Each structure stands twice: as structure tokens, then as C-alpha cells.
Amino acid sequence: MTAQSATMPFPARLRTELRLDPVLLLITLTLLFGGFVILASASITVADNVANEPFYYVQRQFVAALIGALGMIICLCVPLHVWRRLSPLILLIGVALLCVVLLPGVGYEVNGSRRWIRLGVMNLQASEPARLCLLVFLAGYAVRQQKTLRESFVGFLRPMLVLCLCCALLLAQPDFGAAIVLLGTALIILFVAGARIRDFLLFFSTALVGMTFLAITSPYRMQRLTGFLDPWADPFDSGFQLTQSLIAIGRGEWFGVGLGGSVQKLFYLPEAHTDFVFAVFAEEFGLLGSLLLIALFLALVWRIFKLARRAANAQRFFETYLALGVGTWLGLQAFINVGVNMGLLPTKGLTLPLVSYGRSSLIITMLAIGMMLRIYHELEVDAKPVNRRRGGKA
């Protein structure tokens, strides 16, 4: 943002002509509307059984998309220095959500996990907004405490204590997958921000040992781990989801069985419209369709990382760390979801961003994309006077 624009009254800045990243917007819309198509196919049977309405989940997802679009527009209009200044307060909001969801009578329990807060028309999964809140805080902290972070262990320890608290609250739900995504994303931000290698390796190794210990000592997580290692040993119990997912992917072969032709979604594959929507997609569109979908996610992450690099070149480090965090989060979550569907990773209960049914996930993802579009806008506004001067000299 230029010095002139930074001193403008807030309404005046809103009237500035917005410059949108056409590539990022196109990729996002392609995944979003493509997600509606595959969600309609994957959920039609279970929706008809649950609500006697074949497009029940599609309609609910569409409402969430409208809310997310509104939130995206708001994020696009809010200057990034506002997020940076409010980052400590935003952190408190995120931690409060993780605490509130654990309160009896407030948190809503499904399948043994207390992850949702009832908000009348929908249930909010607390980990989704909390993750974005923590990323905003870490980006702000890395800018405010850059010298301390790079030169002392205390500077690295402070955000780590916050991160440990958030991960502990997530594990109490329990939400092991969300904790892993949050931990991995936060460590990447701090590493790029200049955390010392020895501090980074010390915490990374400690976190790895801790996560391994938690997985081994928990019967629930251990069952998932053993089911992942050999799902065919118990295909009707611990390995049921994975074996059905692998059958769906195998049936797709090269070109798939065609849109709507999936058999596994007919009450064979649990959570076919949420955690395992990729398996249904692979069955209906085959290997080539799956590669195209993966390529779209790679393009999304690449575009956000490119935005982070451009912000770094402009010496806008809050924007750099925020874009880096969002890109890592979306890429890591997509990788884990696809890996789980293909039997490469244990089941984690993570949605495929912009594609799976999950209204909280969709709304928060669109808010994050709105922030990325705002970064592009501010970089373009800053670059415009420079381009004019260069054009005048030429």
C-alpha cells in the first residue's frame, strides 16, 4: 500500500478500484463449481435416504458458498494492515472457539468427536476458523518479533507455547488431523520467517515424538493406524472405509465409469460426500480425471506461493507469511485427503478443500482466498506508480 493510500480514510480506500488475480480466481471457481458437480453425484443417494431430497447436501453447500462469497468480498475490502494490528485479538477469538466447543451443552458431538458449535441454521466446526486465526497471528508475530525470533530461543518458544495449547485443545475434541495440519503449517511459517535451525529441529523432533506417542497410546488412533497398514486384514471393520475407497478408485481405471455411475457411493463407501469424495471422483472420472483434479490443487498452491514470493520481493512480510501459511494449509490438507483415499496415509477426517461437503471448511477456505486476493490487489496498487514512472522514462 502506498503512503497516500495508507493515510486515506477507510471508506475512501474501499472505493479504490479492485484488482483481482484472474488466475487465482479462475482456479478457485473451477474447484468450487466442479465440487458442486461431484458432490451432487456423491451425495445423491445418502441425501435421498436422510432427507428425501436428492440435492439436500448440495443445497446446504450452496448456501455455505454464498456465505463464503460474502465473507470473501469483505476480506477483499479490508486492508491487510487491519488484520496485522488485530492479530493478537484474532488469536484470542481462535483459542476461545477451541475452548467453547469442549463445553458440555455447547459443543455438538458426532461419532465420538466434539468438534461443532450449533449456530442455528448450521454447525460451525471450531477448528476451521481457529486455524485461520492462528495463521493471522503467526504472520503478525513473525513481523513484530522478527529480530527476537531469529536470535533467541525465547522468540521461538512463545508462538510454540500458543501452538501447543491449540493442538492440545484440538486433540481433546479429538481432531488429530486438524492438529497435524495446524502444526505443519505453523512450523513452515516460522521456519521461513527466520527461526534458527536448531530451535526448529528441536521442536520438530519433539512434536514428531509426541504425535507418535499419542497415536500409539490411543486405542482409537491405533485402530486407525493398523487399519491403514493392512486394511484387507479386517475389511469389514477397521479396514472397511479404506478397502471400499480402494475398490472405488480401482473401478475408475483410466477414464472412469462416467458421472453418476459410481457404485461405491450406494451405501458401500462411508462418508462418500465428505472425507472420501475423491474416491467417488476417481471412480467416475478415472485416472485422467484424478490427475486433472490434483493438477488444479497444485496450481492453486503454486499461485498462492507465487503471491507470497511477490510480497516478499516488495518487503511486505506479513502478507508473505500469511500467503505462505494459507498455501501450505490448503496444499497439506488436499495432500492428506487424497493420501487417505488412496491408502497412503491413515484416516484423518479432513475434507478436500472447496470440493468435499463441509460448510465450515468451505466458508473459511473462501475467506482465506479473499485475503489472498486482497494481497494481490494491494501489490498491484503499490506497483502501479512504479510502472508509470518506468513508462515515462521509456
LOMIVEX-386554 format. One record per residue: x, y, z of N, C-alpha, C in turn. Coordinates in steps of 0.02 Angstrom, whole numbers, plus 50000, padded with zeros to 5 digits. Layout:
# LOMIVEX-386554
XYZXYZXYZ/...
END
This chain:
# LOMIVEX-386554
500424994150000500005000050000500445006250000/500285010949960500675017049956500555021350018/501015026350029500945030650087500295034650082/500115036650020499505040450011498885036350027/498875030150002498295025850014498245023850087/498825023250121498815021250191498505026550236/498545032850215498265038350255497555040050235/497295036850184496605038150163496115035850217/495545039250224495015036550266494795029750240/494565025450286494405018550266493895018150211/493325022150212492845021750156493155023650090/493635028350091493955030350028494345024649999/494665020750042495055015050016494585009749986/493985009150014493515004349987493295006249917/493315012849901493105015049835493655014249783/494255012249805494795011049758494615005249712/494775005949649494615000649601494984994249620/494614988849629494914982549650495254979149591/495824976349604496194972549553496224965249577/495894960949540495854953849559496354949749522/496604944549554497054939749522496624935049480/496634935749413496184931649372496344924249375/496984922549382497164915449383496934912149448/497064915349505496854912649570496094912149573/495744917149548495024917149549494744911649504/495044910649446494804905449400494914898449429/495484897249459495614890749490495124889449546/495004894549588494544893749644493844892149620/493604895949571492924894749545492864887949511/493394885849477493374879249444493304873749496/493704874149550493654869149603492974869549638/492724875549649492094876449685491504873649645/491434875649582490864873249543490954866049521/491574863949509491694856849496491524852749558/491664855649617491494852249679490744851249687/490344856149665489614855249668489384849349625/489704848549568489504843149523489654836349554/490264835449579490444828949607490084827849673/489954833249711489574832449774488864830249759/488554832949707487874830849689487864823449673/488384821049638488414813949621488544809649682/489024811749723489234807649780488704807449835/488294812649841487834813049898487114811449881/486964810349818486264809849798485894804049832/486234798449842485904792649872485804793649947/486324795749982486264796650054485804802450070/485794807650027485344813350039484614811250031/484484807149982483794804749973483574800350031/484044796650059483894792250116483794796250180/484204801450190484174805450251483614810450251/483524814050196483054819650194482524819150140/482494813550104482024812750048482094818349997/482694820849990482854826249943483544824749913/483564822749849484204820649819484754825949822/484574832249821485074837649820485094841349887/484934837749940484934840750007485614843650025/486144839750017486814842050036487074847349988/486894846849926487104851949877486794858649894/486154858649913485824864849931486144868149992/486304863950041486624866650102487334869250086/487684865650043488344867850024488304874449984/487794875049944487704881149904487584887249949/487184886350001487074891750049487734893650083/488124888650101488784889950131489234893750082/489194892050018489594895449967489394902749962/488744904149968488514911149967488774915050027/488764911850085489044915050145489794916150136/490134910950109490844911650097491014917050046/490584917749995490694923049945490624929949976/490134930650020490054937050056490664938450099/490894933250135491484934050176492104935550135/492154932550076492714933850031492724941150009/492144943749994492094950849973492304955450030/492084953750091492274957850149493034957650159/493324951650156494054951050164494424954750108/494134954750049494434958249993494444965750003/493974968350042493914975550053494274977950116/494494973350159494824975350221495584975650209/495894981550221496624982050212496984977150257/497544974650234497904969450270498224972050334/498374978550337498654981150399498154980750457/497504980450441496994979550493497054972650524/497134967550482497234960750508497864960350550/498394963650527499034963350563498964966550633/498644972250636498554975650701498104971750748/497614968450721497134964750762497334957450774/497914955450751498104948350755498104945550826/498324949250879498274946450946497554945150967/497094949750950496394948750966496104942950926/496304942350863496074936850821496294930150850/496904929950878497134923850911496674921950969/496494926851010496054925551067495384922651044/495134925150988494504922550961494584915250942/495134913650908495254906750888495314902050947/495694903950998495774899751058495104899051094/494724904551097494064904251130493604899251096/493624899051030493204894250993493404887051010/494054885751015494284879051031494114877051102/494054881951146493854880551216493104879551222/492724883951189491994883851194491714877251168/492004874651114491734868551084491784862551131/492214862951181492304857451228491814857751287/491444863351293490984864251349490354859951338/490144856151389489534852251383488934856751370/488524854651324487934858551306488054863751252/488694865151238488864869951185489144866251125/489644862051138489934858051085489464852451064/489444851250999488994846150971489404840150951/489214834250976489604828150967489324823950910/489774821750866489594817250811490124811850807/489914805550807490364799850802490934800050853/490764802250914491254802250968491714808250970/491624812950925492054818950923491634825150935/491874829350981491524835550997491884841250961/491674842650898492024847450856491584853150831/490954852950844490494857650813490124861950865/489964868050847489564872650887488934874150848/488364873150879487724874450845487624882050838/487484884150776487344891250763486674892050728/486184888450752485514888950722485464885250656/485594888850601485494885950535486054881050516/486624881350551487174876950534487604875650594/488034870550588488514868950640489204871450618/489544875050662490204877750647490734873050675/491174870550632491734866450655492284871250681/492394871250745492814876350778493524876450751/493794870750730494484870450708494604874450644/494094875350603494184878850539494324886250549/493894890150583494074897150594494674897950640/494754893350688495324893850734495984893250696/496004888950646496624888150607496804894650571/496314897850540496444904050505496644909550554/496324909750613496504914650664497234913750685/497454907550694498144906350715498634908350660/498464907150597498904909050542498994916650539/498444920350550498494927650551498934929950608/498854926750667499274928550724500004927150711/500164921250684500864919450672501184924050621/500804925950569501074930550519501234937250552/500784939650595500904945950630501474945450679/501514939850715502054938950764502734938650729/502774935150673503404934550637503664941350613/503204946050600503404952750580503604956950641/503194956650693503324960850753503944958650790/504054952150794504614949450834505144946150789/505244948950731505704945850683506414945150712/506674950250744507354950150771507404945050827/506924945150873506924940450929506854933250905/506424932150855506304925550829506944922650799/507344926850766507944924550732508544923850779/508524927050837509134927350878509074923850945/508474922150967508414919051034507914913351034/508004908851080507544903251088506874905551115/506884910851156506254913451185505794915851130/506084919251079505674921651024505324916050986/505644910250983505344904450951504864900850998/505024901051063504624897351112503924900251121/503864906851119503204910051131502664907551083/502764907951017502244905350973502154897750979/502694894250999502644887051007502184885351066/502204889251118501754888051175501024889051154/500904894251115500234895351089500014889551045/500474887351003500334881850957500184875350996/500574874051048500464868051089499784868251122/499594874151146498934874851178498374873351127/498434876051068497924874951016497894867650996/498474864450988498494857350969498204853051025/498334854851088498054851051144497294851551144/497024857451130496304858351126496004854451068/496354854151012496124850250955496124842750971/496644840451005496694833451022496164831451074/495934836251113495414834851163494744833751130/494654835751067493984835151036493774827951020/494144823250993494824823850966494804825250891/495314829050868495384830650797496134830250780/496384824250772497094823050761497314825950695/496904825350643497084827850577497154835350576/496684839050607496724846250609497344848550647/497524844850701498124846650739498754845850697/498784840650656499364839550614499424845050562/498864846750530498884852150479499094858650510/498814860250569498994866450603499724866650622/499964861150650500664860750671501134861450611/501004857750558501434858050499501444864950468/500864868150463500824874850433501194879950475/501094879750541501414884550585502174883950583/502424877850582503154876850580503454879450516/503094878650461503344881250397503394888850399/502874892150427502884899450432503484901850472/503584898850531504124901050575504804899450545/504864893950510505494892150479505684897250425/505204898950382505334903850330505454910750360/505124912250417505204918750449505884919750480/506274914350484506964915050508507114911650573/506674907150598506834903550659507474899550650/507884899350703508524895850698508414888450686/508864885550648508804878550629508784874050690/509214875450739509234871050798508584871350838/508294877450843507644878050878507104874450839/507114875250774506614872150731506664864450735/507264861850730507364854550732507184851750800/507354855450853507194853150921506444852350930/506064857550910505344857150919505034852150871/505284851950808505004847350759505094840150782/505674838350807505794831550830505374830050892/505304835050937504894834050996504164833050977/503924837050930503234836350907503114829650873/503604827350834503544820950800503494815250850/503924815450900503914810350953503244810550990/503024816751006502394817451042501804814851003/501764816450938501224814050897501234806350891/501824803650884501894796350881501664793050945/501854796051002501644793451067500894793551075/500584799251054499854799851059499504794751014/499784793550956499484788650910499524781550937/500094780050968500194773150993499794771851056/499734776851100499404775851164498644776451161/498374778751105497654779351098497374773451060/496924769451090496634763651054496274765750990/495934771550993495564773950935496034775450877/496574779150892497054780850839497454774750818/497604770350865497984764350848497584759850802/496924759550813496504755550769496514758250698/496494764950692496524768050626497194766750593/497734766850633498394765850606498484758750580/498264753850620498324746850598497864745450539/497274748450538496824747650481497124750350418/497504755750423497834758750365498404754350339/498774751350385499354747350364499144740950327/498594737950348498354731850314497594731750316/497264735650274496524736050277496184729550258/496524725450218496214719150196496214713850250/496584715050304496584710250359495914710350396/495574715950395494924716450427494484720950384/494294718450325493944722650276493234724550295/492954721450347492264722950367492224726950432/492804728950459492794732850520493294738650515/493904737850542494384743350544494614745450474/494624740750427494854742350360494304743550310/493674744250335493104744550289493124750850244/493224756650275493224762850235493764762650181/494364760650200494914760850153494824755750097/494604749750114494504744650061493974746950011/493434749850036492914752349991493174758149948/493594762349977493884767849940494344765249885/494754760349901495214757449851494824753849796/494274750649813493854747449762493584752749714/493354758349743493084763749701493614766549654/494204767749680494744770449638494944765449585/494964759049603495144753849554494634753149499/493994753949515493474753349464493514758949412/493804764649432493844770349386494304769149327/494824765049337495314763649285495554770149252/495604770249185495894776149151495394781949145/494784780449123494314785849106493694786049151/493634781449198493074781449244492444778349215/491954777549258491314774449238490804779649218/490984785949220490534791349199490194794749259/490034801049250489714804949303489054801649323/488984800349388488384797249414488414789649414/488944786649385488974779449378489304775849435/489504779249487489844776149544489384771149579/489654765349595489294760349633489454760949707/490074762649723490294762849792489924768149834/489664773349802489304778449840488614775949863/488404770149838487744767449855487784763749921/487954767249974487974764750043488544759750055/489004758950007489594754750019490154758850052/490274764750024490824768950048490564774050098/490754773350163490534778250213490834785150199/490464790350216490684797250208490894798650135/490504796050088490674796850017490644804149994/490254808250028490184815250007490624819950048/490984817250098491414821550139492144819450133/492354815050178493064813150180493294809250119/492834805450088493034800950034492724802849967/492604809349957492324811549894492814810549837/493464810649851493964809549799493904802549770/493744797549812493674790749788493094790149738/492544793549754491974793549708492174797149643/492524802749649492754806349590493204801849547/493664798249579494114793849542493744788149508/493214785649540492824780349510492444782849449/492194788949451491784791449397492194794749341/492794797249357493194800849307493864797549293/494024792349330494624788449315495274791949333/495824788849310496484791349325496604798249294/496374799249232496494805649199496124811249234/495504809949255495124815049292495444816549359/495694811349393496014812249457496654816449450/497044815149398497644819149387497474826449373/496924827549337496704834449323496514837949388/496154834549432495954837549496496574839149539/497044834449541497654835649579498044841449550/498054841949483498394847549450498084854249468/497424854349476497094860549496497304862749566/497364857949612497594859649679498324861849678/498734858649637499434860849631499464867949603/499034869449555499024876149526498794881249578/498314879449620498074883949673498634885549722/498984880349745499534881349792500094885249759/500264883549697500794887249661500634894549655/500004896149639499814903149630499874906949696/499664903849752499714907149817500444908049838/500854902949825501564903549841501904908849799/501694909449736501964914649693501774921549720/501174922049747500954928249778501374929749840/501544924649879501964925549937502664927949917/502934925149864503594927249841503584934549816/503044936349782502994943249758502934948149816/502574946149869502514950349928503194951049963/503574945649964504244945949995504694950649956/504664950449891505074954949849504874962249861/504254963449880504014970249894504124972149967/504474967850006504614969150077503974969550118/503464965850098502834965550136502794958650168/503094958150227503214951550256502594948650291/502154952750317501524950050345501144946450290/501084949650233500744946550176501104940250153/501774940450155502174934650135502014928650178/502044929650244501944924050290501214921650290/500754926250281500044924250279499904920050217/500154922350159500054918550097500404911750101/500994911750130501354905450138500964900550181/500674903150236500284898950280499664896150247/499304900450211498684898250178498844893050124/499364894350084499554889650032499764882950060/500154883050115500364876850147499774873050176/499324876750208498734873550238498314870150184/498144873550130497714870650078498064864850043/498714865650029499084860349996499144854250040/499304855250105499384849650151498734846050163/498184849750170497534846550181497314842650120/497414845450061497234841750000497664835449993/498314836050008498764830250004498544824750052/498374826650114498164821650163497514818350142/497034822350118496394819450098496484814450041/496854816349990496974811749934497374805749957/497874806850000498274801350026497874796450065/497394798850105496954794450144496524790350097/496244793450046495814789949998496184784449961/496834785649948497234780849911497604775749955/497504776250021497824771550067498544773150081/498764779250066499454781250079499544783950150/498994786150181499004789150248498424786350289/498494786350356497934784250398497344789050392/496754786650406496154790750402496194796550451/496074802650426496154808650468495504812750474/495004811550434494384815350440494444822450415/494864823650364494944830250335494594830650268/494264836250255493914837150192494394839050137/494174838250075494544840650017494324847850004/494764852750013494554859750010494164861549946/493604865049956493174867549903492794862149866/492914855749882492594850349846492134846249892/492404843849948492014839749994491444843650025/490934840050047490404843150087490684844850155/490624851050174490864853550238490784861050238/490254863450268490084870550261490584875050298/490814873050356491314877050392491954877450352/492174871750326492784871450286492724875950224/492164875550190492064879450129492074886950144/491724889050195491684896150212492364898950230/492734895450273493384897850296493894897750239/493854892750196494304892450138494184898450093/493554900250082493404905950040493614912550072/493574912950139493834918850173494584919550162/494944913850167495664913950157495844916050086/495454913550037495564915449967495434922949959/494934925649994494804932749992495394936850017/495724934450069496334937850093496884937550041/496944931950006497454931449955497314936349897/496684937049880496504941849828496654948949851/496574950249916496724956949942497484958249937/497884953149951498614953949944498794955849872/498494952349825498624953849754498414961049738/497834963149763497594969849750498084975049776/498304974349838498754979249868499434979349833/499674973549812500304973349775500234976949707/499654975949675499544979349611499484986949620/499154989049674499094996249688499794999249700/500204995749738500884998149751501304998349688/501204993549644501624993049584501424998049531/500815000649533500565004949480500975011349472/501135015149526501545021049517502235019549489/502525013849510503175011849485503155010649410/502625007049388502545005649317502455012049277/502105016949305502005023249270502675026949262/503085026949316503725030349311504175027049259/504165020449259504575016849209504325018349138/503655018649131503385020149066503565027149043/503585031949091503765038749073504485039349051/504935035649085505635035849067505745032548999/505375027348987505455024048922505225028548866/
END
